[in-house]
Amino acid sequence: MLPKKLHQKLEERKANNALRQLNSQSDLVDFSSNDYLGFAKSESIFNASHNFLMRQNMKQNGSTGSRLLSGNHSLYNIVETLVADFHNSESALIFNSGYDTNIGFFSCVPQRDDIILYDEIIHASIRDGIKLSNAKAYKFKHNDLVDLEKKCQTERSRSPKEATIYIVTESVFSMDGDTPDLVAICEISKTHRALLVVDEAHAIGVFGAHGAGLIQQLNLEQHVFARLVTFGKALGCHGAAILGSVDLKQYLVNFARSFIYTTALPPHSLAAIHSVYNQVVLSNSSEKSHNPIYKLHQNIQYFKSEIVKNKLQNHFIKSDSAIHCCIISGNENVKIIAKKLQENGFNVKPILSPTVAIGEERLRFCLHSDNSEDEISKVLQLLATFVNI
């Protein structure tokens, strides 16, 4: 029997119409997954991964242990070198997931008396990592450079000289789809001798040459202390990595508990990452019609034009990314509209409070390279009949 306190918390969720449940995958038109480029379902990547394992004579299902014990199989060095080189970084350290990466980094890197300044809508994995840290942490208003500057000035003036200030943001925010002024944030970090940490989870595979991310698109690699890149979203496989200096990598190997005390990724996962970077991300094909990143950006622009055409711009958060959010206040309201869209063949998911703030509930549209213009037009026309009343 569930303890009374836990039962009460579940009942509260039900009363607020916010109970989370696991649902089976559907055959509806995909406007909900993070598989922006369709790589998760790519047969050619699947086959390339298998062939790569065969060439490496790697015929094992599991890694057998943590990387510091028996799990550091030969593919790790190959793939980490590939990822670091591609992203213009001294080093890359692969973790089992983006969540593990952020937990590991933020729980061990900022030290006692250090200061963490983080965007108020930063991802939950970063917040959880910060909670495990001994550093002091303060949020700044979302994408507000004036507020960030003020907090930098305050903390630099009242903190010990040896204290390090960490500024933390995302290059594409997962729940809004918008982007901060990364050039200006780099300048602020330099002015206040702060270290900048950027989560690029939703920019990798979407922005930059061959999907290298926004930091590289803006030539800011040398101004960022650490970048997080994930492989489970646009790249369609699994795992994540911290990009940074060789010294940072060595530190994380020694102190990041989510790296040290977990079974390493199996060879299959590393082979998939290798195949994505080699076959698709590093492809020099000039055929735009066969380039999924180009097709994704065409769909992003078309989706934005259809928002205007259907007079929905007042409902949507401005975004140039693959994530577009339509604000519909109230858990019940947004769930009703999501269900109507699903009943008409479109897999659009509601994002409820407490995942987002009360009153900021929304429909989250994730765009993909294989969405057709007809699908985009129809789903927004349908949405307009529900919200433009």
N, C-alpha and C positions, 0 to 999 in steps of 0.2 A: 504493500500500500504506500502511496506517495505521501511524504510528510506534509502536514497541514499547510505550512508556509509555501511550499512549492505548489500545492494544489490551488491555493489562493491566487498565486501569481498567474497560473494558467487561466483561472476563471476571470481575472482582470483583463487578460488578453482577449478572451472570448467576448467579454462585455464591451470592449473597445473596438470590436470587429478587426482585431489586429493579429489573430492567431496565425502563426506560420505553419504551413503543411507541405509535405513533399508530394509533388505531382509527377506523374509519368510524362515522358517526352511525347510531344504531339506531332501530327503531320500538318499542322497549320503553317501558314506563311510566316517565316521567322523574322520577327521584329523584336526579339528579346534576348538572343544569345550574344555572347562576346566574340563569337566566331566571325569577325568582321570580313575576313577574306575567304572564308569557306575552306580553310586549310584543315580543320578538324575532320572533315569528311573526304579529304583528298586521297584518292587511291594511289596516285603517283608518289605522294610523300610516304604513304604506308609501305609501298613496295620498295622505295629507295631506302627506307629505314631498315627493312629486312635485309636488303642486299648489302648495306653497309655493315650490319652485324655479321653477316656471313664472311665478308672480306676481312673483318677483324678477328675471325674465328671466335666470336663471342656467342656461345650457345648456352646461355644461362638465363633463368627467369628472374631471379632476385639478385640483390647486391650482397647479401649475406650478413650485413652488419653496418654499423656507422662508418663514416669515412675515415675516422681516426683509428678504427680497428681493422676490419676486413673488407669494408665496402668501397674503398677508393679504387675502383676498377680503372683500367687504362683509358676508357672513353672520357673520363672526367678531364684529364689534361688536354686531350684533343679538342673537346668542345669548349672548355673555358678559354683556351688560347684563341680559338675561332671567334668566340663572342667578344673577347677583349679587343682583338684586332679590328673587328667590324665596327665596334662602338668607340674606337679611338681612346681606349682606356689602358692604363698600365696593367690592370689585372681584372679578372672576373672571378667571383666565387659563387658557385651554384648552390642554392638551397632547394628544399623540396616543394615550396610554394611561395607565392607572394606574401601570404600571411606569416609563414615561418620566417621569411626574410626580414620583414618589418619588426616582428617580435624580437628576433635575434639581434638586429642592429640597434634598435632604440633601447633595449633593456641593458645593453652592455657598453655602448660607445659614450653617450653623455654621462659624465661623472658627477659626484656630489659637488655642489656649488656651481655647476654649469647651468646654463639657461637654454631651454628649448622654446622657441617661438613658432607656433604652428597655426596654419590656416584653420579657422573655426569649423570648416566642413571637411577636414582631412579624413582619410579613410579609417575605418574602425580598427584595422590591423596596426596602424601607426599609433592610434590612441591607446590601444592595449599594450603596445611596446613601451610607450611613454609611462604608463602606469607602473611598469616594472622597473623603471629607471630611478636612480637616486637623485637625478637632476630636478630642478624646479622647472615647471612648464606653464606657459601662458599662451592663450590663443589670441590671434589678431583677426579682425573682421575680414570676411571673405574677399580675397583679391584687393584689399584696401592697402595701398602703399603708404598712405599718410599714417594710418594706424600702426602699420609695421615699423615705419621709421620712428614714430614716437616711442614705441615699446623698445626698440633697439637703443635709443638714446637713454631711456630710463634705466634699462638693465645694465648698460655699459657704465653708467655713472654710479650705480649703487652696488655693483657686483665686485668681488675681489678681482685684482688685476689678472690673476692666473686663470680666471673663469673663462670658459669657452661658450660662446653663444652659437646655437644651431638654429638656422632658419629652415623650416620644413614646409614644402608645398608639393602639389601634384602638377604635372604639365598639362594633363587633362583630368578634370575632376569627374569621378565615376558617377556621381548622382546629379550633377548639373550639366556635364559635357562641355563646360567652358574652360578657358585657359587664362592663367595669370600673365602679367607683363614680366616675363622671365628675364629680359635684358635689364629692366629697372631693378628687379629683385637682386640680380647679380651685383649691380652697382651699390645697392644698399648694404649687401653683405660685405663688399670690399670696404666701404666707408666705415663700417662699424667692426671690422676685423672678425666677422662672423663666418661660420662654415655653412654652406648651402647644401641641403639634401633634397633631391627631387625624385618623386615617385613617377616613373614614366609608364606605368602599367597600361594605360589606355592610349598612349601615343605611339608605342612600338608597333610597327607594322602599318601605321596609319599616316604618320608625318615623317618628313625627312627623306633623303635619298634612300631608296629601297626600304623605306619604313624604319630608318635608324632612330627615329624619335625627334622630338622638338628641340632638345638640347643640342643635338648635332645640326639640325636644320638652322639653328641660330648661331652656330659656332661657339658654343659656350662651354664646351667640355672642360677646358682648363680652369673654369671659374666655379666648378661644382665639386664639392668634397666627395659626395657619393650619389650615385644614381641607382634606382631600382628598376630593373627591366623584368618583365614577366613573359613567359612563353605560353601561358594557358589562355590568352585572349586572342588577339589578332593572329598570333603565330600558330594557334590551333593544337598545341601539344601540352606539356606540363612542366612545372618548375619555374624558378625565377633566379635572378642573380643580382648581386651587388657589384657595381662597377666603381673602381676607385684605385688608389695607389697600392703598390705591392705591400707596403707596411700595413695599410688598413686590412688587406686580405689576411695577412699573418695574424693580426690582432683578432679578427673575427674567428679564425680557426681556433684560437686559444680561448676565447671568452664568450662567443655567441652560443648560448645553451641550446637554442633550437637547431643549431648546426651540429653541435657536439653529441647531443644525446638523442639522436634519431637514426633510424635505418636509412641509408643512402638511397637515392633514386636507382631503380633497376636499369640495366643497359638499354632496354627498349626505349625508355624516356630520353636518354642521352642521344640515342640514334635518331629519334624523331627530331630533336632540337637541331642536330647536325644536318639532317636532310632539309629541314625548313630553311636554314641559313644558306646552305649551299645551292639547293635546287631552285628556291623561289626568291628569298630575300636578296641573295647575291646575284640573281639573274640579271644579265645585261641586255635582255631582249628589248628591242626598240619598238616592238609591235604593241602599241597602246591598247589595241582591242583585246589582247591576251594578257594584259597587265592588270591583276586584280586590284592593286592599289589605285591605279588610274580610274578603273571602273567604280571603285568605292567612292572616290572623290566626285565623280560625275553624279553618283546617286545622292551624295550629300548636298550638292548644289541644287539638284532637282527637287529634293525633299524641301529645302529652304524656299525655293520658288513656289512650291505647292502650298506651303504654310501661308504665304502671302496671298496666293490665289484664292484660298479658302477662308481668308480673313481670320486666321488663327494666331497671328503674330503676337497678340496681347496675352495669349495663354502659354506661349513657349519661351523658355530661357534661351537667350541667344547663344548659338554654338556653331563652330566650324568643324566639329569633330564628328565621329560616328554616333555619338550619343545625343539625343534630342528629347527634352523633357517638357511635357505639357502639365502645367500645374492645375490640379483639380482638388480643391480643399475637401478634407473629410475622408476617412477610411472607407465609409460606406459608399459615398459618391463615386470615388475613383474605382472601387471594386465593381460597382454596377456597370460603369462604362467599359472597363476592361473586359468584363464578361460578354457584353454586347459585341465588342470587336472580335472576341474569340468565337462567338457563335456565328459570326460572319466570315470565319476562316483566317483571321489574323491573330497571330500569337504576340500580343502586346501585354506586358505585365504591369500591374499596379505596384507602386512603391509606397508603402504605408508608414505612418508614424508607429513606433518610435525610430524606424530606420532613418527617416527624415523628420524635421520638426513638425509639430502639430500645425496644421494650416498650410503646410508645404507639400502635402501628399501629391503624387503625380503619376502620370503614365510615362514610362521610360521606353522610348523608341530607339532600338539599336539597329543601325543600318549595315547592310552587307553588300559586297561586290556583286552578288548574284540576285539581289532584289531587282525586279523589273520596274520600269517607270509606271506601268499599268498598276502593279501592286501598290506602289507608293501613292499614286493618285487616288486609288480606290479607298485605301485605309484612311487617308486624310479627308476625303469627301465624307466618308462615313463618320469620322470623328466630329466633323463640323456640324453634322445634324444633331449631335448629342450636346455639344458645348456652346454653339452659337444660337442660343434660344433667347 
